[in-house]
């Protein structure tokens, strides 16, 4: 009897949670549809630096966004704060890249050699990387791109990163930089892809 009561209560709680979850998802979709760039920080066990996630909609087809995200050899031209970038190796869906990031004075620039796995859609295009070596204690993350709506000309873009420099940098400064830089990255991509559209 007690087990049945506990089960019934659990189901009731779950049924109450589902509409709230759906409402939250719809609200987020509305925000993204209006052009908002959503940045979220998540605590990572064993690290003082949170994982950052930026979610946004870009008015371009996923294939066009992927041409930028999936080509690390052109990051100096297509991304912000990248001083040097080159593709070292490609074997199947495994891509090795070396990227040097421009850091504000008086910090030294940071270089990372990473191994990424590419998944080329449809329906989802993704790039997920881990650190091989470099000026970081941790450098891992992902890009995920898919259609935002049925038009095929708007992309839902989710960029996730946990980057911890191997140097003495105040945690608050890194968190502040994440909150400021990630929206700038999305705005830069939007601007770049808008320029590519035919008149």
N, C-alpha and C positions, 0 to 999 in steps of 0.2 A: 504493500500500500504506500509506504513511504517512498519507495523507488518510483512508483507511478506518479506520485505527487511531485517529486523532484523533477522528473522528466517533463511533466506538464508545465511546470513553472519555467523550465529552461526553454521550452518551445515558445511559451508566451513572451519571454524576454526577447528571444531571437526575432519573433514576428514584429515586436515593437521597434527593434533596431533596424530592420530592413528598410522601412519607409524613410527613416532618418538618414541612412546611408545613401539611398537613392536621391533624396533631397540635396544632400551634400554634393553628390556627383553632378547633379543638374546645375547647382549653383556654380560649381567650378567651371562647368562647360560654358555657362553664360558669361562668366568673367573672361574666359579665354576667347570666346566668340567676339567680345567687344575689344579685344586687343591687349588685355592685361597680361603682363609677364609675372608669373607666380614663382617666387623663390621660397624654398623650404629647407630648413636645416635639421638634420637628424643626428643625435648623439651616437657615436661609435664606441663600443666597449673597448677599453684599453687605449683610447686616444683622447687627447684634449681638444682635437680639431673635429668639428662635425662634418658629416657628409652633406654636400649641398646638391639640391635638385632644382633645376629651373624648367618650368613647363610653359609652353607658349604655342600660339598658332602663327604660322608663316604663310602668307598668301602666294604660295607656289606649290607645284606638284611635288610629291615626295621624291620622285626621280631627280628633280632639279636640286632639291636640298641635298640629296645624297651625293651628287657630283662634287659638292663642296666638302661635306663631312667625310666622305670616303676617300679623299685624296690628300693624304698628309704631306705629299711632296710640294703642295701649293699653299700650305698653311701660312706662309709669310705674306701671301697675297690675299688670302681669303679669311683669315682669322685675325683677332686682335692680340696685340702684345706678343707676337711671335717674331723673334729675330732670325732664327734659322730653322729650317725643317727639311727633312729628306727621308725618302723611303729607302730603307736599307735592304729589305728582302721581302719577297712575296712568294708564298708557297700555298697554293689552294686558297682557302679562306683565311689563312694566317698572314698577317702583315706586320713587319717589324719597322718601326719608325723612330727617328731621333729628332726631338724638338727642343729648341732653346727658347725659354720664355723671358721676356724683358721685365725686370723687376724695378720698382721705383728706388731712387737713390735714398739711402746709402746701401741698400741691399744688393747682393751679387745676383747676376742672372742665373737662371736654373735650367739645367739640361737633363732630359730624361730619355732613356732608351726603353721603348715599350713594345709589348707584343699584343696585337689586337686580333680579334676574330670578327670577320665581316659576314653579315647575313644580308643578302640582296633580295628584296621583295619583288613583287607584292606577296603578301599584304604589308609586311613590316620590313623596313631596312634598319639594320643595327650595326653598331661598332662598339665592341666591348674590349677594354684593354687592361693590362696589368703591367707593373713595373718590372723590367729586367735589371736595370741598374741606372744610377744617376744621382742627382743632387736632392734626392727625396728619401724620407723614411717610408712614405707610402704615396703611390700615385696610381690610382685605379678609377675606372669610371666607365660610362657608356653614353652613346647616343642612340635614341630610338625614334624612328620617323614612320608615320603612317598617315593615311587619309583622315582628315578631321570631319569631312562630310562627303556626301555622295557626288559632289562636283568634280572631285579628283584634282582640284586646283588649290586646295588648302591643306596644309600639313600640320598635324599635331606633332610637336617636337619636344622630346624630353631628354635633357642633358643632366647626367648625374656624375659627380666627381668627389673623390676623397683624396686630397693632395696635402701632404705634410712635408714641408721643406726640411732638409737636413741641415738646419742652421737655427740660430737663436732669433726667433721672431715672436713677438707677443701674440698669444692666441687671439686676443681681441682684434688685433690688426688684420690677421688672416680672415677672421669671420667678417669683419667690415669690408675687406677687399672682395670677398665672395659676394656679399650682398650688392656691392656696387658694380663689379665686373660682369657678373652673369647677365644682368639685364642689358648691359652694353653689348655683349656678345650677340644676343638675340637681335637687338636693333641693327647691329652691323650686318648680320645675315639677311635681315629683311631688306635693308637698303641695297645690298649687293644683288639680291635676287630681283628686286624691283627694276634695277638698272638693266638687267638682262632681258626683261620683257619687251617684246616688239611694240613699237609705237602704234 
